[in-house]
Amino acid sequence: MLPVPENSLGRKSGSAAAPFRVLDSPYFIPLCFILFIGLRAALIFAVPLEMDSDSRWYLNRALGIANGEGYVEDGHPTAYWPVGYPGFLGILFHLAGPHQIVGQLANLLMAAGIFLLQLKLTRQLFRSETTARLGVLLLALYPNNIAYTPLLLTEIYFTFLLLLGVYLYISRNGWGWVFGSGLVFGFAALTKPQIVFLPALLILFRIVAAGRETSLAETVVKGCCIYLVMAGVLVPWAVRNTLVFGEVVLISTNGGATLLTGNNPSADGSYIENDPLVLQRDFSTRRQVESDRRAKQLALAWIRENPGRFVELIPLKMWHLWAKDGEAEWAYQAGYPHYPRHQSLFRSIRWANQVLYALMLVGSLVTLVLLSRGKHDVAWPWVSIGYCLMAYLTLISVVFSGQSRFHFPAMPWIIMYAAWAAVVLGMRLSRRGD
């Protein structure tokens, strides 16, 4: 369990530099939280939004689950996308009614959880109350994060699970918390399967710190238990898929399609679905396993025949993953009937969002430099979790395709890093001015 710094700007983190003294108010965090909730709730209730594209797909599958139809599309069982988020929505709709607002309010509650988890993790990892407070202010004002709240998409749900799983593992002791962490990571993997490797990284970090925190044997045993609990979540779904499709399908049937849409003759680093080669997968819900297998074969054959182009696409995929932000605007273009009337406002907010995102991304890189150049009072090796996540997301995109929404789960970490860089540099400038 990591030590929590004292809740004062003037102790563990040092006296706040002049630009950050406003953060010292005892009312700052409550007011920041009210601002955070207020902006997101206002968007839910003031901007009537019709779900479109991916969000409409999730909504329809969740309604089917709530109605007792199971996870189906066009009357046929599906596993095209992982069941985690539509299953979660389906349970909510069954309990509270099949209304879109139920999912949106759930997003609002999980967004509040992200706020609190980022605050707690920043305090523990950076041992700086100033950094934690500046971080949640940035999160509260971050337009793309605000814009995702009304959307029935996986981003907020998955990010909440990701932060919660990490927090439970590094901050709590005891077997009950081990079980809870494994359960959370299991549901996260049922939403985005690639996260299955993250607990292994956390276990490795715990082993590195074993001399200070716990015994090596206990760390390994608890790590195995986490994966056993995760298996308890994932195996029943794999069994369902195998029974339904007549062959082993662990979580979803879209892996081949995802690979092919990023690796084809028209590929430009982003998601391309209209290329003639992509269309050869001949998708249908009834034959989705066969289609996914065909898509994987087509993609791998194209990569083998065009290794040079595959390499050329790597920087383009990284560009599409990290360069731009604000993609939530597309949902409002498609689903908000009054978007044309307010287009200039949406465009202005997106430009402001892009500037803020760029500054935070640069700030995270500055933190990486600062951490590599000197000793700082931060929690090693836990403070590097965010960079490992960023590298992992980049590696996945290099293989598949780069899409800006894929970096959404890393944003709380990027915000933490940017806030810490701002505080460190601000205090250095303040000392020079004294």
FENWOKA-V997712 format. One record per pair of residues at least 4 apart in sequence whose C-alpha atoms are under 8 Angstrom apart, sorted by sequence separation. I is the first residue (numbers start at 0). J is the second residue. If there is no record, write none. Layout:
{{I,J} {I,J}}
This chain:
{{7,11} {8,12} {9,13} {10,14} {15,19} {16,20} {19,23} {20,24} {23,27} {26,30} {27,31} {28,32} {29,33} {30,34} {31,35} {32,36} {33,37} {34,38} {35,39} {36,40} {37,41} {38,42} {39,43} {40,44} {41,45} {42,46} {43,47} {50,54} {51,55} {52,56} {53,57} {54,58} {55,59} {56,60} {57,61} {58,62} {59,63} {60,64} {61,65} {62,66} {63,67} {64,68} {65,69} {71,75} {72,76} {78,82} {82,86} {83,87} {84,88} {85,89} {86,90} {87,91} {88,92} {89,93} {90,94} {91,95} {92,96} {93,97} {97,101} {98,102} {99,103} {100,104} {101,105} {102,106} {103,107} {104,108} {105,109} {106,110} {107,111} {108,112} {109,113} {110,114} {111,115} {112,116} {113,117} {114,118} {115,119} {116,120} {117,121} {118,122} {119,123} {120,124} {121,125} {122,126} {123,127} {127,131} {128,132} {129,133} {130,134} {131,135} {132,136} {133,137} {134,138} {135,139} {136,140} {137,141} {141,145} {142,146} {143,147} {144,148} {146,150} {152,156} {153,157} {154,158} {155,159} {156,160} {157,161} {158,162} {159,163} {160,164} {161,165} {162,166} {163,167} {164,168} {165,169} {166,170} {167,171} {168,172} {172,176} {173,177} {174,178} {175,179} {176,180} {177,181} {178,182} {179,183} {180,184} {181,185} {182,186} {183,187} {184,188} {185,189} {186,190} {187,191} {188,192} {196,200} {197,201} {198,202} {199,203} {200,204} {201,205} {202,206} {203,207} {204,208} {205,209} {208,212} {209,213} {210,214} {213,217} {214,218} {215,219} {216,220} {217,221} {218,222} {219,223} {220,224} {221,225} {222,226} {223,227} {224,228} {225,229} {226,230} {227,231} {228,232} {229,233} {230,234} {231,235} {232,236} {233,237} {234,238} {235,239} {236,240} {237,241} {238,242} {239,243} {240,244} {241,245} {242,246} {244,248} {248,252} {253,257} {254,258} {255,259} {256,260} {257,261} {258,262} {259,263} {262,266} {266,270} {267,271} {273,277} {274,278} {275,279} {276,280} {278,282} {282,286} {283,287} {286,290} {287,291} {288,292} {289,293} {290,294} {291,295} {292,296} {293,297} {294,298} {295,299} {296,300} {297,301} {298,302} {299,303} {300,304} {301,305} {302,306} {305,309} {306,310} {307,311} {308,312} {309,313} {311,315} {312,316} {313,317} {314,318} {315,319} {316,320} {317,321} {318,322} {319,323} {327,331} {328,332} {329,333} {330,334} {331,335} {337,341} {338,342} {341,345} {342,346} {343,347} {344,348} {345,349} {346,350} {347,351} {348,352} {349,353} {350,354} {351,355} {352,356} {353,357} {354,358} {355,359} {356,360} {357,361} {358,362} {359,363} {360,364} {361,365} {362,366} {363,367} {364,368} {365,369} {366,370} {367,371} {368,372} {369,373} {370,374} {378,382} {379,383} {380,384} {383,387} {384,388} {385,389} {386,390} {387,391} {388,392} {389,393} {390,394} {391,395} {392,396} {393,397} {394,398} {395,399} {396,400} {397,401} {401,405} {402,406} {403,407} {406,410} {409,413} {410,414} {411,415} {412,416} {413,417} {414,418} {415,419} {416,420} {417,421} {418,422} {419,423} {420,424} {421,425} {422,426} {423,427} {424,428} {425,429} {426,430} {427,431} {428,432} {429,433} {5,10} {7,12} {8,13} {9,14} {15,20} {22,27} {41,46} {50,55} {51,56} {63,68} {64,69} {71,76} {72,77} {91,96} {92,97} {96,101} {121,126} {122,127} {125,130} {140,145} {147,152} {166,171} {171,176} {172,177} {187,192} {188,193} {208,213} {209,214} {210,215} {213,218} {240,245} {241,246} {261,266} {266,271} {272,277} {273,278} {282,287} {317,322} {318,323} {330,335} {370,375} {377,382} {395,400} {396,401} {5,11} {8,14} {9,15} {21,27} {63,69} {64,70} {70,76} {71,77} {92,98} {95,101} {121,127} {122,128} {138,144} {139,145} {188,194} {209,215} {240,246} {241,247} {260,266} {261,267} {265,271} {272,278} {332,338} {396,402} {4,11} {8,15} {63,70} {64,71} {69,76} {70,77} {147,154} {148,155} {187,194} {188,195} {205,212} {240,247} {241,248} {261,268} {283,290} {302,309} {331,338} {332,339} {338,345} {15,23} {50,58} {63,71} {70,78} {122,130} {147,155} {168,176} {240,248} {241,249} {261,269} {282,290} {61,70} {92,101} {121,130} {122,131} {167,176} {168,177} {206,215} {209,218} {238,247} {240,249} {261,270} {265,274} {281,290} {282,291} {60,70} {91,101} {92,102} {121,131} {167,177} {184,194} {185,195} {237,247} {240,250} {260,270} {261,271} {264,274} {280,290} {60,71} {91,102} {184,195} {237,248} {238,249} {260,271} {263,274} {280,291} {60,72} {70,82} {119,131} {167,179} {168,180} {206,218} {237,249} {260,272} {264,276} {118,131} {121,134} {167,180} {205,218} {206,219} {236,249} {237,250} {263,276} {280,293} {392,405} {88,102} {117,131} {118,132} {184,198} {236,250} {263,277} {280,294} {392,406} {8,23} {164,179} {165,180} {234,249} {279,294} {7,23} {70,86} {118,134} {164,180} {202,218} {233,249} {117,134} {118,135} {163,180} {164,181} {202,219} {233,250} {260,277} {277,294} {280,297} {328,345} {389,406} {117,135} {259,277} {164,183} {163,183} {164,184} {202,222} {389,409} {114,135} {256,277} {276,297} {328,349} {388,409} {64,86} {161,183} {160,183} {161,184} {199,222} {61,85} {65,89} {114,138} {160,184} {198,222} {256,280} {325,349} {385,409} {60,85} {61,86} {64,89} {65,90} {114,139} {61,87} {63,89} {64,90} {65,91} {160,186} {161,187} {57,84} {58,85} {61,88} {62,89} {65,92} {66,93} {160,187} {198,225} {325,352} {385,412} {57,85} {61,89} {65,93} {198,226} {324,352} {325,353} {385,413} {60,89} {61,90} {324,353} {58,88} {62,92} {157,187} {323,353} {61,92} {65,97} {324,356} {157,190} {168,201} {157,191} {62,97} {252,287} {256,291} {259,294} {263,298} {165,201} {252,288} {255,291} {258,294} {259,295} {262,298} {153,190} {254,291} {255,292} {258,295} {110,148} {253,291} {255,293} {256,294} {259,297} {263,301} {252,291} {255,294} {256,295} {259,298} {262,301} {255,295} {258,298} {262,302} {58,99} {107,148} {254,295} {255,296} {106,148} {107,149} {106,149} {181,224} {182,225} {185,228} {186,229} {189,232} {255,298} {177,221} {181,225} {185,229} {189,233} {244,288} {268,312} {103,148} {104,149} {106,151} {110,155} {113,158} {117,162} {180,225} {181,226} {184,229} {185,230} {188,233} {267,312} {268,313} {103,149} {109,155} {113,159} {116,162} {120,166} {178,224} {181,227} {182,228} {185,231} {186,232} {266,312} {268,314} {269,315} {103,150} {109,156} {112,159} {116,163} {174,221} {177,224} {178,225} {181,228} {182,229} {185,232} {186,233} {262,309} {268,315} {269,316} {103,151} {177,225} {181,229} {185,233} {267,315} {268,316} {102,151} {106,155} {110,159} {113,162} {267,316} {268,317} {106,156} {109,159} {116,166} {178,228} {182,232} {268,318} {269,319} {363,413} {366,416} {268,319} {362,413} {363,414} {366,417} {369,420} {363,415} {364,416} {365,417} {360,413} {363,416} {366,419} {359,413} {362,416} {363,417} {366,420} {359,414} {362,417} {365,420} {361,417} {362,418} {359,416} {360,417} {363,420} {192,250} {359,417} {362,420} {358,417} {359,418} {362,421} {43,103} {189,250} {40,107} {39,107} {84,152} {84,153} {36,107} {84,156} {320,393} {36,111} {35,111} {317,393} {320,396} {326,403} {326,404} {32,111} {317,396} {324,403} {316,396} {317,397} {323,403} {324,404} {316,397} {320,401} {322,403} {32,114} {319,401} {320,402} {321,403} {314,397} {318,401} {319,402} {320,403} {313,397} {316,400} {317,401} {319,403} {320,404} {312,397} {316,401} {320,405} {321,406} {315,401} {316,402} {320,406} {58,151} {57,151} {57,152} {54,150} {55,151} {54,151} {54,152} {53,152} {50,150} {48,149} {50,151} {35,138} {42,145} {83,186} {28,132} {31,135} {35,139} {42,146} {83,187} {27,132} {31,136} {34,139} {35,140} {43,148} {83,188} {23,129} {39,145} {43,149} {83,189} {84,190} {22,129} {32,139} {38,145} {39,146} {42,149} {82,189} {83,190} {31,139} {81,189} {82,190} {83,191} {39,148} {81,190} {19,129} {22,132} {39,149} {81,191} {22,133} {81,192} {12,126} {15,129} {11,126} {12,127} {11,127} {12,128} {11,128} {12,129} {4,122} {3,122} {4,123} {8,127} {3,123} {8,128} {2,123} {7,128} {8,129} {1,123} {4,126} {6,128} {3,126} {4,127} {5,128} {4,128} {270,400} {269,400} {270,401} {268,400} {269,401} {270,402} {268,401} {269,402} {261,398} {262,399} {261,399} {262,400} {260,399} {261,400} {258,398} {259,399} {260,400} {261,401} {258,399} {257,399} {258,400} {257,400} {78,240} {76,243} {1,169} {82,250} {0,169} {1,170} {81,250} {82,251} {0,170} {81,251} {0,171} {80,251} {0,172} {78,250} {79,251} {80,252} {208,380} {78,251} {79,252} {80,253} {207,380} {78,252} {79,253} {204,380} {204,381} {147,327} {150,330} {143,324} {146,327} {143,325} {146,328} {142,325} {143,326} {143,327} {142,348} {143,349} {77,284} {142,349} {76,284} {79,287} {75,284} {76,285} {143,352} {75,285} {77,287} {142,352} {73,284} {141,352} {0,212} {72,284} {141,355} {161,408} {158,407} {126,376} {154,404} {158,408} {125,376} {126,377} {157,408} {125,377} {126,378} {124,377} {125,378} {154,407} {155,408} {124,378} {154,408} {123,378} {124,379} {124,381} {125,382} {124,382} {138,411} {138,414} {137,414} {51,330} {50,330} {134,414} {134,415} {51,333} {48,331} {51,334} {134,417} {50,334} {131,415} {134,418} {49,334} {130,415} {133,418} {48,334} {49,335} {48,335} {131,418} {47,335} {48,336} {130,418} {46,335} {130,419} {130,422} {129,422} {117,411} {121,415} {125,419} {117,412} {117,415} {1,378} {19,422} {16,422} {18,425} {16,425} {16,426} {15,426} {17,429} {16,429}}
